[in-house]
Amino acid sequence: MAASGTEGYGETADILVERYESLTFAQVQRHVLHLFPETASRVIDIGAGSGRDAAGFCALGHSVTAVEPTPEMRAHGRRMHGHLPIRWIDDSLPDLERVLALGERWDVVMLTAVWMHLDPGQREQAMACIARLLQPDGLLALSLRHGAVPAGRRMFEVSAAETRALAARHRLFTVHDSEGPSLQAQDVSWSRLAFRSQR
């Protein structure tokens, strides 16, 4: 059974990967680039898709783990970015059982275009899980999609305010909050949020 929230991705992976890879890491993460560590750090990209952002972090000298539950997406990622030392893991929110079993912590946790696939109960569970993955003073960066839901997908409208409040309950404090239009789709906008762990 497919992981919750991945509906529609395997069937359209070829098209989606072409769209994802048409934008650069710097374009997609432009709002929060200044928050990323300048020295070699440990990064985990949850819902890594085609591996575009994982590859971007590798190019900056970071040690990267890419978590992607859709087999077709992982296959594309390994094909396109297999020359890079990215560790790929088949796992998914909200519980991340395989990731938690590693007993590791990361300096940066990325959730790009992932959070809106989780329902309210799953978001509660997922935030608790993510808080456990962060090093003290670690960075969580995520984006929220706002707009019509594409056919065959499972998405929920979730606000930046709700996400900030949920993060704060897990001692993750807001260091960035902005909103802007999509670079690829009309009538779609994105909230960009970043948090620091105070554990």
N, C-alpha and C positions, 0 to 999 in steps of 0.2 A: 504494500500500500504506500502511495506517495506521501511524503511528509506534508502536514497541513500548511497551506499557503503556497505550495509549489504547483498547484493545479494550472495546467496550460503551458508550463514552461518547457517540459520535455518535448511536447508535440511541435513547438515553434522555436526550438533551440537554435536552429540554423539561422533563422531570420533575426532572432533576438541578439545572438552573438555578433552578427554583422553590425547591428545598431549600437550595441555596447562598445564595440571596438572602434567605431567611427569617432568616438570622443576620447580624448586623452585623459589620463589620470589627473593631470593638472587642471584641465577644464572642469571636470566633474567635482573635484575637491577644492576648487579655487577659494571658496569661502573659509575653509579651515586649514589650508596648507600651512599657514603661519603658526599653527598650534602643534604641528607634528615635530617629534624630536629631531634635533640636528645631529645627534650622535647615534651610532648603531644601537638599535633597540629591538624589542620583541613585539611583533605585530600579529594580530589575528583578525582576519577578514571573514566575517560570518555572513553567509549568503554571497559568496565570492563570485558567483556567476561564471563569466568567461575568464576570470582571473586578471582582468585589466588593472584593477587597483592593487592586487597582490603583486603583480609585476612592477607596478610603479613604485611600491615600497621597496621591493628588491633592488631596483635601480638606484635607490637612495642609500643602499647599504644595510637595510634592516633584515632581520631574520623573520621570515613570514610563514604563517600557517594559514591556509585557505580552507574554509569550511563550506561545502556545497552539497546539498542533498539530492540534486537532480543529476542522474548519471550522465545524461547527454551534455549538460553544462560542464561537468568535470572533465569529460572526454575532450571537449573543445579546449578547455583551459590547459589541459596537459599537452594537447597537440600544439597549441600556439605559444605556450610559455614553458614548454618542457625543458628548455635550455637553462632555466633559472632554478635555483635551489628552493622552490616552494614546496612545503609539505601540505599535501592535499588530504582532507579528512571528509568522509561521508557522515554527516551529522546534521541535526536541525534543531532550531528553536521549537518549543520553548525550553526543553530540558537539557539539550546538549550532553547527552549521557557519555558519549565517547570522549568529548573534549574534557569534561569534568574528571573523567577517569584518569586522565594524564597527570592530574595534580599539579598543573603548571599555572603560572600567572603571566600576564602580558602588560607591556607598557602602553599599548594602543589596542583598543577594540573598535573595529569598524563594522557598521551596520548600514550599508548603502542600499536604499530602496528595499528594505526588508521589513521594517517595523509595522507597516500598514497591512501586512499579511496576517497579523496576529489579532485574535479577538481580545476583548478586555481582560478576560481571565488568563489567557496565554501571555499577554503583556506583563501582567503582575508576576507570573512565574518566571518569565524570561528576564525581567530586570533584576530579580533576585539572583538568578544564575549568572548574569553578566557581571554584577557587582563582585561576585566571588572570583571572577577571572582577572580582575584588574590589580595591578601592583598599586601600592600606596602612591598617590599623586598620578596614577595612570589616567589616560585620556580615553573617553568613549565618544566617538563621533557617529552621528546617525542622520539620516534624511527621511522625511515624511512626504509622500506623494499626495497631492490634493487634486481631484478632478474625476471625470467619468472613469468608471472601472472598465478596462478592456474585456471583451467577450471571453468567457471561459476562465477568468481569473477570480481569485478570492482575495478581496481587499476590504478594509474597513477605514472609514474616516476617523482619523485620530489627530488631535490638535497638539500644537507645540506646548500649550499651557498644561494639558494633561500629562504630556511626556516629562516636562520639567518637574511637575509635582511628584510623579512616580519615581523619577530619578532621585529627587531630594530625600524621599523616604528611605532610600538605600545609600544615603550619604554620598551621593553623586551630585556635585554642584555645578550649575550652569556657567560656562565660560564663553559660549557663543550661541546666538539665536538670531537667525535671519530668514527671510523668505524671498523667493524670486521665481520668475517664469522658467519653464522647462526650456532647455536648449534644443529639444527635438519635437515636442508636441504642443500644439496650440491648445488652449483651454486647460492646461495642466500647470500647476505650480508646485514648488518644493520648499519645505521648511528644512533648514540646516541647523542642527543642534550639536553642541559639544559640551561635555561634562568632565570634571576632574574628580577622582576618587579621594575622599578624605579619610579612608580607613587606615 
